[in-house]
Amino acid sequence: MYFCYVDDSGADQGRTLTGLLVPEVGWSDLLHHWLEGRRKLEQTWGVLKNTELHAVHLVKGRGRPCATEEQNKNFSRQARIAAHDLMIKHLAKCESVRVLTVAGGTTRIAAVYRLFVSHLEAWALEQDTRVVIMFDGQSGPDEAEEMGQDAAREAWKQAIRGAKPYREAHRSLPLASRRILEDPIMQDSRYSQFIQAADLVGYAAFHHLMLERPEAWPKLTPMGFMSKAYKRLAQHWLPGHGTDGIVWVDSDTDSWH
């Protein structure tokens, strides 16, 4: 069985979803390499190990992720790019991890998710395995006891409603043969190291794709160093699905409807 950690990227009329697939027997190995990278971030630049890593904020210099003001001042754009690259290198050390990105010309993440599930289901059938998906999203209020009963109840309702399109993608699979088990498990990226990892990889994959399809994002300028970082995972790209581990679906396909 595999765990798949999924996050979105993209902009404007083109959206992407990237999943990190790791078998149950490789989960601890992946966590070991990721936490090793987090320790190096803290030792080198003072980025606290529990600070959320968000690719856009990290690479574009937003936020103050370091332990001290002096370290934040010294955490330059070049250092932030190096920090992103360091974490990708550590992910690549896990031999069993696999990467899949599904992308296309639409603003609707839920539409991309349905296609992502379809490709993952086909892969799991080929591999004779099963998959549980963890998706970036709010599972409910973080501190319900401090919100009051009514506010907490409303937060839970919103979380459940927000997950509905993703649940439907799972529940539309044929029950007798489906390989993706259960509903998607929504995990807040603030508390999930592997959702953060998927975010870093997804951002790099997005820029790699922009270089290949500049017409899809004519107003944006891809960052070549992000593509270079993504290529560090080349041996982990899911084989037989798309190019460079990325499946592109044209916006006029019936699959979007």
N, C-alpha and C positions, 0 to 999 in steps of 0.2 A: 504494500500500500504506500501511496505517496501523499505528502502534504503539499499543498500549493498555496503560496502567499502571493496575493494579487494587489496591484495598485495601478492607478491610471496616470496618464500624462497626456501631452498634446496641447493644442490650442486652436482657437477659432473653429474652422469647419473640419478639422481633423483630430480625432481622438485615438488614444492607444491604451491598451491594457497589457501589463507585463506580469507574468507569473514566474516565481521561483519554485521549482519542483524538487522536492527532496524525499527520498525513500525513508520509511520509518527507521531503518537501520543506520541511515546516514545523518539523522537529525542532530544527534549530539556532536558529530564531527563538524557539521556546518556551524552550529552554535559556537563550538570551540574556536574555529577560525575567525568568525565574526567578532567574538569578544576579544580575541587576540588583537584584532585591528582596532577595536575600541580602546584597548589599553594603550596602544601606540599613539592614538589620537590624543589621549590625555597626557601621556608622557611628553609628546612633542610640542603640542600646541595648547594644552590645558582644556581640551574639549571634554567636559565631564561625561562619564560613561552612561549616565542616565538622561543626558540631554537628547531630545529628539533630533534625529538627522533627517532633514527635509532637503532634497536635492536643490530645488530652486533657491531656497534661502542660503544654503551652504555655498553654492557656486557663485551666486550673485551678491554675496556679501551682506545678506540681511540677518538681523538678529545678533545676539551677543551670547554665543554658546560656550565661551570659555569661563574658567573659574574666577579670573580677576580682570579688572579693567585694563591693566597693562597687557595681559595676554590677548584680550579682545582687540586692542589697538594693533598688536603685532600679527594678528591673524589676517594677513593680507589676502587680496584676491588670488595671488599665486599660491599662497599657502592653502587656501580653501580648495582650490582645484587639485592640489597635491593630496589633500585629505580625502577628497572624493575618490581619487585614483587609488589611494592606499586601501580604502575599503573594498573597492572592486577587486583589487589584487588578492585580498584575503578571502573573498567569496570564491574566487577562482581556484583557491587551494583545496576546496572540497571537491573531490573527484566525482561524487555522485550527484551533485546539484545539476539541474537542467533549467534552461531559460526558454520561455515562449512569449512572444509579443504578438498580439492581434491588433491591427490598426485599419482605419478607413476614413473616408470622407463623410463624417457625420458629427453632429454636436452631442449626440445622445449616447452617454456611457452605457446605458442599459442595453442599447442595440449592439454595441461592441461586445458587451458581456455575453449575450446570447451566442454570438459567433465564437467567442473565446471558449465557452463551455462546449460547443459543438466540436471544435478542434481538439480540445482536451479529452473529450469522450472518445473520439476516434483513435487518438494516441493510446489511451488506456486500454482500449479493446485490442489494439495491435500488440501491446506489451503484456496482455493478460494480467492487468493490475487494476487497482481501484484508487480513487483520489478523493480527498477531503479538501475543500477550498476554504481558505481564510481570506476575507476581502476587507479592504480598508473602509471602515464605516463605523458609525456610532451604534454600539450595541445597547445603549441605555444610559441613564444619568450616571456620572462618575461617583458622585457623593449624594445619593438619594436621601440619606438621613439628614442632610443639612439643607435640603431644598424645600421641605414641606411635602405633605402627602399629595396635594393637588398638582403641584409643579412637577413632582417626580412621576406621577401617573401620566401627565401630558408628555413628558420627555420620553417615557417608554412607548407611548402611542406613536409619537413621531418617528422614533427609531424603527419600530415595526413597520410603519407605512413606508419609510424610506427604503427598507430592504425588500419590499414586495416585488419589484421587477426582477430582482436577482433570485428570489425564491422561485418565482414562476419559471425562470430559465431552467432551474434544476427539476422542478416538478413536471415539466413538459417532456422530460426524457422518458423513454419506454421503461416501465418499472421492471419488467422481466429481464432486461438486458443491460440496464444502465450501469455505468462504471463510476460515475461521480456520485458519491454517497451523501445523504443528508442534504439539508439546506445549506447555503453558504453561511459560514460563521463570521459575523461581523466583528472586526477587531479595530479598536482605535489605535492609530499609528503611534500615538504617544507612549503606548504601553507594549508595543510589539516590535522587537528588534528586527524580525524578519519582514514585517510590512515595511519598515524603514529601508531594509535592504532592497526590497522590490521597488521602492520609490527611487532609490539611487540608480538601480539598473534600468528602470523604465525611463528615467530622464535621459540617460546615456543612449538608450535604444531610440528614443524619440529624435535626438539630434543626429544619430546615425541615419535614421530614415529620412530626415529632412535633406541630408546631403544627396540621398538617392532620388528623392522626389521633391525637388524645390518648388515645383508647380503647385503642390498641395498646400504649401504655406508661403505664398509669395511675399508676405510682409515681414517674415521672420528671417533671421540670419543664423544658420546652424553653427554650432561651436565644434570645430574639428577635434579639439582635445577630448570632447565628450564621446565622439565616435571612436577615437583611439582607445578610450577607457572601455567602451563596450566591446571592442575587438579582443580585449583580454579574456573575455568569456567565450571565445569562438569554439573551443572544444566542448562547451556546455550547451551550445545552441541546440534546440530540439531538432534532430535530423528528420528530413522528409516533410517538414512543415514550413513552407515559405522559403524565403531567401534570408540568409544570415539570422535565422531564428525568428524572422518577422513575417507574419502573414498579412498581406494588404488586401482589403476587400473594397472594390470600387463602390462608390456611393449609390450608383444606379442599379445595383444588384437587388434581386428580390429578397435576398437574405436580410436586408435592413428592415423589411416591413413586418 
